[in-house]
Amino acid sequence: MEIIANPKEVDGIKVLQLETEAGAAIRFFDKAIGINVHQSRFLPVKATSDLLIVRSELYTLEDGFLIWNKARARAYPQNPIIELGPEFKVSNLMSRFKSIPSIIEVVVLRVVGDVWFGAGVIFKGSVGIIAKSGVKLEYPDGAVIANKLILSDYPGHEKICYF
């Protein structure tokens, strides 16, 4: 199989990622066929937001299969839209979240900046938390954040907008 050169920048360093396409190997097999598998059959994890979803109560692992939480399926027919800023890297995700927060009722969640969460945090509805550069926001254990846009204006102050 051919090697694909994929230039990227990681943490400000230019790197060259080398990849192969497993699907391209089909040409090496006689009478091979391809099938189209719907995305609902697999759950790619390419970003920390995807990792947060997989580790949350939205999924359980049963006999090697990820099973979608039926309570979520009844209320919302798809996974929430989650965007975590560049501060939320795999290496520090669990230090920024003391425990995986509850996102069973989240529609949209966006967290950007120097933001830290205690254990047992619950997000509901549409939540945006954006900390300006140089501002640290901390949420205590058990905080419930529902349908709010929180913008840090100055250290120690938050502007809260309700949806």
Order of alpha helices (4+ residues) and beta strands (2+ residues): beta-beta-alpha-beta-beta-alpha-beta-alpha-beta-beta-beta-beta-beta-beta
